[in-house]
């Protein structure tokens, strides 16, 4: 389970006002829930994800994972609770190693150091089974260098690697953003099957309104460092792309009004 309690992240630059990228955000993700997070550029969604992963330090508040307060833990210390897939399909894999060898690296994670074969027949069978379950046909590519795969295929292998040892929380950091639409759709389908079949707890950041409406048990819309919309259950399943688009447009309109008012006041008192 994930608990985010009054999380606050501030940034500042010389001569510039303090910016609250994340502003007192609180929410809980129970075990087995698939949460999709969306927001405009600069909304704070990626900063919030980074604060959970440990790449961004909180200025206030707390992060709890699997019952542990990890607020002051480093990224590597939190890694035993987390699986993570990044936007770049090349991240987290070694291009010159085969698909099976990359999976073996993930399978050896947390194992005591010793001299033994990593790419065993048992591992090969298990890897083929897991790949076939979410992307039929990819299990035939185990002996090929992972660098020879397409971006979408590589992301699917990375999904299998990130969840080989069932994580307490799977973080998906815009993991389809660098793919063409067809490949992104295949990765989305593989993600949904993997999360469902293994009953994973997952938090996915996306820029796609279509993905946000179609995927997950819950949607968090982040705006100006806060959660502007939180919907789950039946209401989430009924959520349409048109409704989500309308909410985005309202937020943009409100921002434009605020900017216009600020500009008018500034000009009036110059």
C-alpha positions as CSV (number, residue, x, y, z in Angstrom):
1,X,0.0,0.0,0.0
2,X,1.1,3.6,-0.7
3,X,0.4,6.5,1.5
4,X,1.2,10.1,0.5
5,X,0.7,12.5,3.4
6,X,0.7,16.3,2.8
7,X,3.6,15.9,0.3
8,X,5.2,19.2,-0.6
9,X,8.0,19.9,-3.0
10,X,9.3,23.4,-3.6
11,X,11.9,24.7,-6.1
12,X,13.6,28.1,-6.2
13,X,16.1,29.9,-8.5
14,X,18.1,33.0,-7.7
15,X,15.9,36.1,-8.2
16,X,12.8,34.0,-8.7
17,X,9.8,33.4,-6.4
18,X,9.4,30.0,-4.6
19,X,7.5,27.5,-6.7
20,X,5.5,24.7,-5.1
21,X,5.6,21.9,-7.6
22,X,3.7,19.7,-5.2
23,X,1.5,21.5,-2.7
24,X,0.3,19.5,0.3
25,X,-0.9,16.4,-1.7
26,X,-2.4,13.5,0.3
27,X,-3.8,10.2,-1.0
28,X,-3.8,6.5,-0.3
29,X,-3.5,3.6,-2.8
30,X,-4.7,0.3,-1.3
31,X,-3.1,-3.0,-2.4
32,X,-4.3,-4.2,-5.8
33,X,-5.5,-0.8,-7.1
34,X,-4.4,0.5,-10.5
35,X,-4.2,4.4,-10.4
36,X,-3.7,6.6,-13.4
37,X,-2.4,10.1,-12.9
38,X,-2.7,12.8,-15.5
39,X,-2.0,16.5,-15.7
40,X,-0.8,19.3,-18.0
41,X,2.9,20.0,-18.5
42,X,4.2,21.6,-15.3
43,X,1.3,20.3,-13.2
44,X,3.5,18.5,-10.8
45,X,2.6,14.9,-11.7
46,X,6.1,13.8,-12.6
47,X,7.6,15.5,-9.5
48,X,5.0,13.7,-7.4
49,X,6.0,10.4,-8.9
50,X,9.7,11.2,-8.4
51,X,9.0,11.9,-4.7
52,X,7.5,8.4,-4.3
53,X,10.4,6.8,-6.2
54,X,13.0,8.8,-4.1
55,X,14.5,10.8,-7.0
56,X,12.9,14.0,-5.6
57,X,13.2,15.0,-1.9
58,X,10.1,16.3,-0.1
59,X,10.3,19.6,1.7
60,X,7.3,18.6,3.8
61,X,5.0,15.6,4.4
62,X,5.6,11.9,4.3
63,X,5.7,8.9,2.0
64,X,4.9,5.4,3.3
65,X,5.3,2.2,1.3
66,X,4.2,-1.2,2.6
67,X,3.8,0.1,6.1
68,X,7.3,1.7,6.2
69,X,8.0,5.4,6.4
70,X,10.4,5.9,3.5
71,X,10.4,9.7,3.4
72,X,14.1,10.0,4.2
73,X,15.1,6.8,2.4
74,X,17.3,7.0,-0.7
75,X,16.1,5.9,-4.1
76,X,18.1,2.6,-3.9
77,X,16.7,1.8,-0.5
78,X,13.1,2.2,-1.7
79,X,13.9,0.0,-4.7
80,X,13.1,-3.2,-2.8
81,X,9.5,-2.1,-2.7
82,X,9.2,-0.7,-6.2
83,X,9.2,-1.8,-9.8
84,X,9.6,1.0,-12.3
85,X,9.3,1.5,-16.1
86,X,10.6,4.8,-17.6
87,X,9.6,6.8,-20.7
88,X,12.8,5.8,-22.6
89,X,12.5,2.1,-23.8
90,X,16.3,1.9,-23.4
91,X,16.3,2.7,-19.7
92,X,16.8,-0.2,-17.4
93,X,18.1,-2.7,-20.0
94,X,21.5,-3.6,-21.5
95,X,21.3,-3.5,-25.3
96,X,24.0,-6.0,-26.0
97,X,22.5,-8.7,-23.7
98,X,19.8,-11.0,-24.9
99,X,16.2,-10.7,-23.8
100,X,16.7,-13.7,-21.5
101,X,20.0,-12.3,-20.1
102,X,18.2,-9.0,-19.3
103,X,15.4,-10.9,-17.5
104,X,18.1,-13.0,-15.7
105,X,19.5,-9.7,-14.3
106,X,16.1,-8.8,-13.0
107,X,15.5,-12.3,-11.6
108,X,18.8,-12.1,-9.7
109,X,17.9,-8.9,-8.0
110,X,18.1,-9.3,-4.2
111,X,19.8,-12.7,-4.5
112,X,22.9,-13.4,-2.4
113,X,26.1,-13.1,-4.5
114,X,27.5,-16.4,-5.6
115,X,28.8,-18.4,-8.6
116,X,25.9,-20.1,-10.5
117,X,24.3,-20.0,-13.9
118,X,21.7,-17.2,-14.2
119,X,20.1,-18.3,-17.5
120,X,18.8,-21.7,-16.4
121,X,16.2,-23.8,-18.3
122,X,13.8,-23.0,-15.5
123,X,14.3,-19.3,-16.0
124,X,13.9,-19.6,-19.8
125,X,10.6,-21.5,-19.3
126,X,9.3,-19.0,-16.8
127,X,10.3,-16.0,-19.0
128,X,8.7,-17.5,-22.1
129,X,5.5,-18.1,-20.1
130,X,5.3,-14.6,-18.8
131,X,6.1,-12.9,-22.2
132,X,3.5,-15.2,-24.0
133,X,0.9,-14.2,-21.4
134,X,1.0,-10.5,-22.2
135,X,2.6,-10.3,-25.7
136,X,2.2,-13.6,-27.7
137,X,5.1,-14.2,-30.0
138,X,7.7,-12.2,-28.0
139,X,8.6,-15.4,-26.2
140,X,10.3,-16.6,-29.4
141,X,12.9,-13.7,-29.1
142,X,14.5,-14.7,-25.9
143,X,17.9,-15.4,-27.5
144,X,18.1,-12.2,-29.5
145,X,19.9,-9.0,-28.2
146,X,17.3,-6.8,-26.6
147,X,18.7,-3.9,-28.6
148,X,17.3,-5.5,-31.7
149,X,13.7,-5.2,-30.5
150,X,11.4,-2.4,-31.3
151,X,10.8,0.2,-28.7
152,X,7.4,-1.2,-27.8
153,X,8.7,-4.8,-27.6
154,X,11.5,-3.6,-25.3
155,X,9.1,-1.8,-23.0
156,X,7.1,-5.0,-22.7
157,X,10.2,-6.9,-21.7
158,X,11.0,-4.1,-19.2
159,X,7.5,-4.5,-17.8
160,X,8.2,-8.2,-17.2
161,X,11.6,-7.4,-15.6
162,X,10.1,-4.7,-13.3
163,X,7.5,-7.1,-12.0
164,X,9.6,-10.4,-12.0
165,X,9.7,-10.2,-8.2
166,X,6.2,-8.9,-7.4
167,X,6.8,-5.3,-6.3
168,X,4.6,-3.7,-3.6
169,X,4.1,-0.8,-6.1
170,X,4.7,-0.6,-9.8
171,X,5.5,2.9,-11.1
172,X,4.9,3.6,-14.8
173,X,6.5,6.9,-15.8
174,X,4.8,7.9,-19.1
175,X,6.1,4.5,-20.4
176,X,4.3,4.9,-23.8
177,X,5.1,8.5,-24.5
178,X,8.1,7.8,-26.7
179,X,6.3,5.2,-28.8
180,X,4.3,5.4,-32.0
181,X,0.5,5.0,-31.5
182,X,0.4,1.4,-32.6
183,X,3.3,0.4,-30.3
184,X,1.8,2.5,-27.5
185,X,-1.5,0.6,-27.8
186,X,0.3,-2.8,-27.6
187,X,2.2,-1.7,-24.5
188,X,-1.0,-0.4,-22.9
189,X,-2.7,-3.7,-23.5
190,X,0.2,-5.6,-22.1
191,X,0.3,-3.4,-19.1
192,X,-3.4,-3.8,-18.4
193,X,-3.1,-7.6,-18.6
194,X,0.0,-7.8,-16.4
195,X,-1.5,-5.6,-13.7
196,X,-4.8,-7.5,-13.8
197,X,-3.3,-11.1,-14.0
198,X,-0.9,-10.4,-11.1
199,X,-3.2,-8.2,-9.1
200,X,-0.5,-5.5,-8.9
201,X,-0.7,-2.2,-7.1
202,X,0.2,0.3,-9.8
203,X,0.6,4.1,-10.3
204,X,0.8,5.2,-14.0
205,X,1.6,8.7,-15.1
206,X,0.4,9.5,-18.7
207,X,-0.2,12.4,-21.0
208,X,-2.9,10.5,-23.0
209,X,-6.5,11.4,-22.2
210,X,-7.6,8.2,-24.0
211,X,-5.4,6.0,-21.7
212,X,-6.5,7.9,-18.6
213,X,-10.2,7.3,-19.4
214,X,-9.8,3.7,-20.4
215,X,-7.3,2.3,-17.9
216,X,-7.2,1.7,-14.2
217,X,-9.5,1.7,-11.2
218,X,-8.9,5.3,-10.2
219,X,-7.9,8.6,-11.9
220,X,-6.0,11.5,-10.3
221,X,-6.0,14.7,-12.2
222,X,-3.1,16.9,-11.0
223,X,-3.1,20.7,-11.5
224,X,-0.8,23.3,-10.0
225,X,0.7,20.8,-7.6
226,X,-2.6,19.6,-6.2
227,X,-5.2,16.9,-6.9
228,X,-8.0,18.7,-8.8
229,X,-10.1,15.6,-9.5
230,X,-10.1,12.2,-7.9
231,X,-12.5,9.6,-9.3
232,X,-12.7,5.8,-8.8
233,X,-15.1,2.8,-9.0
234,X,-18.2,3.0,-11.1
235,X,-17.7,6.8,-11.8
236,X,-14.2,6.0,-13.1
237,X,-15.5,3.2,-15.4
238,X,-18.1,5.7,-16.8
239,X,-15.6,8.4,-17.4
240,X,-15.3,9.4,-21.0
241,X,-12.5,11.1,-23.0
242,X,-15.0,14.0,-23.7
243,X,-15.7,14.5,-20.0
244,X,-12.0,14.5,-19.2
245,X,-11.2,16.9,-22.0
246,X,-13.9,19.2,-20.7
247,X,-12.3,19.2,-17.2
248,X,-8.9,20.0,-18.8
249,X,-10.4,22.9,-20.7
250,X,-12.0,24.3,-17.6
251,X,-8.7,24.3,-15.8
252,X,-6.9,25.9,-18.7
253,X,-9.6,28.6,-18.9
254,X,-9.3,29.3,-15.2
255,X,-5.5,29.6,-15.6
256,X,-5.9,32.1,-18.5
257,X,-8.3,34.2,-16.4
258,X,-5.9,34.2,-13.5
259,X,-3.0,35.2,-15.8
260,X,-5.1,38.0,-17.4
261,X,-6.2,39.4,-14.0
262,X,-2.6,39.3,-12.8
263,X,-1.4,41.1,-15.9
264,X,-4.1,43.8,-15.6
265,X,-3.2,44.4,-11.9
266,X,0.5,44.7,-12.7
267,X,-0.2,47.2,-15.5
268,X,-2.5,49.2,-13.3
269,X,0.0,49.7,-10.5
270,X,3.1,50.2,-12.6
